[in-house]
């Protein structure tokens, strides 16, 4: 199996596990699964993760392969990143589920729709960043410079190196 195929399989497996833990923490703490906005949230999370994976596969498959390679990453960085990306949002899901279970102050439908719109916009931002910047990475990486390129904006006719710096 090629590195690209292995990376794709692992990436989608991670998405599945990620979404499963989100759903489990949300609905277990709520005590029921007949919660429309809970399912809307899970759908937004799943759709954003899948769309990011598809964007990576189409626009930057090398980044997907590089994310799959564990070599050269500091173990502590990997552990902290995993903790922050999994347990932080899951704790939010648990609190939201408990809020739903015990009927704590409910948010009006208008604010729920605004929240859904903001969540969708918030999930578009990292997808756009990955699509437009082939060097996009979610954590700090220090590596040897292998090749430098000037990133040219579509709206600008001159690159940064062509402009006067004075």
Secondary structure, DSSP 4 states (H G I P E B T S, - for coil): --HHHHHHHHHHHHHHHHHHHHHHHHHHHHT-S--HHHHHHHHHHHHHHHHHHHHHHHH-HHHHHHHH--TTS-HHHHHHHHHIIIIIHHHHHHHHHHHHHTT-SPPPHHHHHHHHHHHHHHHHHHHHHHHH-TT--SS----------PPPPTT-SS-GGGS---
